[in-house]
């Protein structure tokens, strides 16, 4: 389904990003997986990069082009961190760090790679950017003022990017996962998990594979060629 494509997946070292990278590779894409530290991966190409730093992302773009002789036409922004605390106790540096990675990092990846793509392919471009937001961007979550703000920003940015880049042949969409079984949610206390499960219609947490399948749909021009600026909730009916 994704044969002859080059894709970029951030946060490819674990969780949703890892499953997306594995699925895309199985579908024939030449996957460039990125994480903040070295990782085991089935990606054809693996890179270490701090996406919250402009020079790091510029270097990443140069390295990907050097290895693949092209820029990715599929981008999945799955990198994200949490530093949870109640508003009255949250450290300013924890707020800044989460915004820098989750929101600014998504901005930098999208801006720099879109610039490179359009310089290389000014016409007849068919590209797809998929930003991983979160359902808590809509409803909030106790102890996550920084995380919810970052993910709400990602969703809003997606809408603006879709309007700006759509006419250039770049579709931009967001996925809003609910509570997915990942290393990030493994930190949630069992008591809190049970309360969350009672609010999910399907009665269970989701799996990274279920998010990856939606990413595949949005990445495929044959399946989602007219989907642009969408926010897709994948929550089990939360």
N, C-alpha and C positions, 0 to 999 in steps of 0.2 A: 504493500500500500504506500510506503514511503521510499520506495527504491529510487536511487539516484539523487536523493536529497542529502543535504548537510544540515544537521540540527544542533542547537546549543541548549543544554539543560543545566541550569544553575542549581546548586544544592543537590548534586548528583551523588553525594557520598552516602546518603541515608534517606529513609522515609519516602515521601512522595517523589522527590527528584530521582532517587535511585530506581524506583519502579518505572517511571516515565522513560528514563534512559534505557533500561532493559527492554521495555516494550518497543520503543522506537527502533532500537538495534535489531530486534527480532523481525521488525517490519521492513528492514532493508535500508534504514537511514544510517549515514555515517555520523555517529553521535559524538559530539564534543562535550564531555561532562566536566563540570566545574564545581569545585568546592574550596573552602577556605584552607583546608589542609589536605595532604595526600590521602588517597582512599583506594580501596579495592573496587574495581568496576568492570563491567562487561563492555564499556564504551570503547569505541575504536581509538578515541583520543581522550586523554585525561589532562586536566589543567588545574593548577592551584592559583587562586586569585582572590583578593579581597575586593568584592564587587562594590563596596562602599567608598572606594578610592578611585578617582578618575584615572590616574596614571596606571593603576593596576588593570583597569578595564581596557584602556588603550593598548597596553602591552598584551593583554589577552587577545584582543582583536588581531593584532599583528601576528601573534603566535598561531592562531587558528588559520589565518590566511597562508602563513608559511607552510603549514602542514597539509592543508586541503586545497590550496590554490583557489579558494573561493570563500565567501562569507555565508553563514547559515541563513537559509530562507525559512527555517522554523526555529523559534526561540520560546523556551518555556522557563519562566522566572519562578522557580520553586524554592530558591534559597530564602531562609527566614530564621529568626531567632526569637526567643522569649526571655524576658527578664522581669518576671511578675512580682508585683508588690501592690499593696493598697495605695491609693492616691496620696493619702496623708503621710505615707512612709516611703514613697518611691524616691530613689536617688535621681538627681538630674542626669547623671552620667548613664544610668540605666535607660532613661527615656531617650537620650540622645543616641545611644548605641542601637536600640531597636529601630528607631526612625532611620538611622544611617544605613543599616543593612536592608531592612524590609522595604522601605520606600525610596530612599535615595539610590540604593543599589539597583532596584528595578528601573528607576529613571535612567541611570547611567548606562546600564546594559542596553536598554531600548534606544536611547538617543544615539549612542556611539555606533551600534551595529546597524541601525536604520540609516544613519549617515553614510556608512561604508557601503551598505547594500545599494542605496540609491545612486551613489557615485559609480558603482560598478555596473548596475543595471537600471539605467534611467527610464527605460521603456519595457513593456511586457513583463513586468515583475509580478510574481505570484508568491507572496510570503505570508506567514502567519505568526503572530506573537500571542502567546498565552500567558497571562499574568495570574499567579495563584494568590488570591485574596483570602478571605475567610468569612464564614457566616457571622462571626462576632463583629465584623465591620458594620453589619446592619443592626444588631441587637445589643451590642456591648457585652462585657463580661467582667465580673468582679475581679479586681487585681490585675487588670490588663489595660489600663488607660493608654499605655505606650503602644502595645500590640494592636489594640483595636483602632487607634488613630492611624497607625502605619498601614493597616490593611484597608481601612476606609479610603485612605489616600490612594492606594493602589487601584481600587475600584474606580474612583473618580478620574484618576489619570488615564485609565483604560478608555473611558468614554471620550475623553478629549483626544487621545491618540488616535482612536478609531476615526474620528471626524477629520483629523489632519492627514493621516496616512492612507486612508481608504482610497482616495483618488489616485494614489501612487502605486496601488496594487498590494498594499500591506494591510491585512486584516488584523484587528486587535480585539481580543476577547478576554474575559476574566472568568475564572472558576472560583466559587465560594464553597470550599469544603466545610462540612460540619465537623463532628468529632471523629477523627481518623486515628486508627491504631498506628502510632509512630513513636519514635524515641521522645518526641516533644510531649505527646499526651501520656506517655508512660510515667511522667512525673506527677500527674494528677493523683491526689489521694483517692483510695478506693471508695471512701464514703462519698466524695464528690462525684466520682464516676457513676455510682449507683443512682444518684439524683439526676445526673444528666441522661442516663439511659431511660429513666422513666418519662422523659420528655421527647424521646425519639420514637416515632410511630413504628418503625421497623424493629425496635427493641434491641438494637445492637449498634456498636461503633462500626464505622466503615473501614475499608482496607485501602492502602495506597494503590492497589491494583485497580480499584473502582474509580479512583481519580485519574489514573493513567489512561484508562479507556476513554474518558471524556476528553483528555488532552489529545488522544489519537484522533478522535472525531474532529476536533477543532484544527488539528494540524493538517488534515487531509483536504486538499482542494476538491477532490471528487465528492466528498461527503458534506462539506460545510462551506462551499464557495460563496454563499450569500449570507453567512453569519458574520456580522461585524458590529462591534460595540456592545456585545451581549454580556450579561452576567448570569452565569449558570450555577444555581444552588445544587449542591450534591450533599445532602444532609440526612437522608433516610427519613425525611418528614419531620425534622426537628421543629 
